[in-house]
Amino acid sequence: MKKVFKVGILILTFISLNSCAVGPAYHRPEIQEKDAWSKSGAADLSPSEIIQVNWWTNFSDPYLNTLIEEAVSESLDLKILSERVLEAKLTTDQEKGGHLPNVNFSTDTKFYRGTQYGSESFDQQNLHNESDPFDQKDDSQYNAQNLDNNTNPGGYQYISAGTDVSWEIDLWGKKKRNRLTAEAGYKESKVNYQGGYLTLVSEIAQAYFNIRQIDKQKNITRKFYKDNLKRRSIYKNQHSEGLIPEWKVSRQDAEVKNSEKELLELERNRKRLENKIATLLGMPAGEGEIPDTTLWGDPQIVRIPVGVPSDLLSRRPDIIAAEYRVIKAHYRVNDAIADRLPSISFSGNAGLSASALSTFFSQWTLGFGPRISLPIFDAGRRKIQVSINEVQLNIAENEYRKTIMKAFEEVENLMADMDIRSKQKTILEKKVAHMREIHAQTLAKFEMGLISQLEILDAERELFTSEKALLDLQRYMLDDTVTLFKALGGGWPEETFMSDSVPSEDENKEKSSEILKTSEMKV
């Protein structure tokens, strides 16, 4: 008998550890591969050779570094994502014990008092109306045995204690898949945190660079504004002396008003960017004013090698998260298939009961037995659920492919933008230098009275427009650089996120086989 019991335990352990895997095995969705970018350049570079962990330091801007460090520490978005990682980790820990038995202990104490019409029960634990799995007789039976039907002023006490055990055998690997699904969700939450980290750093950098460009634009707009003020003052004096008509003064006054309007618009945009940075830093909007950045050196425009291999895209958090969603959808398909198969569970209980503590250990109960559940008819609901989950898997796979295709498009567009804007920058720099020469010559002629006011205004406006265009282009290039770092997955310590992302449903089989052999030797 003892040997049979050991063999039974051995079989149950083997079944639990070697649960049958149902449904298809997981395979990463096929995609149309991209071997290289359209812009040739440095090839076969590892991510760490292209993108440093703290890639933003390449801009050589200490104030930007300080902002990013503070944002990473205080950002409410990152704190929320961090809590979601913890939540997913706890969910995973919760699922790890799903294949183990559930054991519960309960105790019950009741007092009965007799009356001439029967008996009255007082339940210390408010369990009078609940069934007791170890109570083999109802209250009236105990009353009949221990109470006289007319009088029993002394009353009666009933005490019980017991343990019940339930265990569902993971015959088809459903419990294991629940754990693997939770693990995939946990890893997805970590990747989402990394994506939030990249988004935060990128938004801080772009907002800060926009402020820097606004400060530069304010400088050239102020210069243009001051020149217009001086010229308006001169025209007013000339008009008062009757040397020029009033419409020339009015035209110059309109130029002054336009400059004032542009300065106010720049100030408005700067304030909004300051508020955005304050919010990203976890501070109320309106706090943390950024000083005038024109006193500092210009940020360097970082050049990223265009020959980045396409496998860098596997570092993008959105692509990795999309595959984790495919993995979870895959496990849900297999779960739906397993729901159509029989299930086996075991339950047992053991308990003690007595009418007095002195006899508590003299009366006991013990029960144990299996339960087999076999789906026979459900109007096709389980079969339809399999089809629903398969459709959801197809959706997740296509979303994964779409995410990769969009990533290819984003990187290609950014590389094309940076290449073309670099050429535009060279052209604009030459144009600005040329316009400055023309402006100097025009101003000299105007002061000599050789040309009209209209010509000097046109020259100043052309120079101002060219300088603004160059500043805008520099801002676009900085934005593109930051966005490209983000599009390539940012800078992370070199590691493969997906290396352990697809756990095998046959894991632990070798381990369980060793356990089986060891147990057979003992039996």
Secondary structure, DSSP 8 states (H G I E B T S, - for coil): -HHHHHHHHHHHHHHHHT----S------------S-SS--S-S--HHHH--TTGGGGG--HHHHHHHHHHHHH-HHHHHHHHHHHHHHHHHHHHHTTTS-EEEEEEEEEEEEEETTEEEEEETTS-TTS--TT--S-HHHHHHHHS-SS--TT-EEEEEEEEEEEEE--TTSHHHHHHHHHHHHHHHHHHHHHHHHHHHHHHHHHHHHHHHHHHHHHHHHHHHHHHHHHHHHHHHHHHHTTSS-HHHHHHHHHHHHHHHHHHHHHHHHHHHHHHHHHHHTTS-TT-S----GGGS---------S---GGGGGG-HHHHHHHHHHHHHHHHHHHHHHTTS-EEEEEEEEEEEESSGGGGGG-EEEEEEEEEE----STTHHHHHHHHHHHHHHHHHHHHHHHHHHHHHHHHHHHHHHHHHHHHHHHHHHHHHHHHHHHHHHHHHHHTTSS-HHHHHHHHHHHHHHHHHHHHHHHHHHHHHHHHHHHTT----S--GGGGSS--TTTTHHHHHHHHHHHHHH-
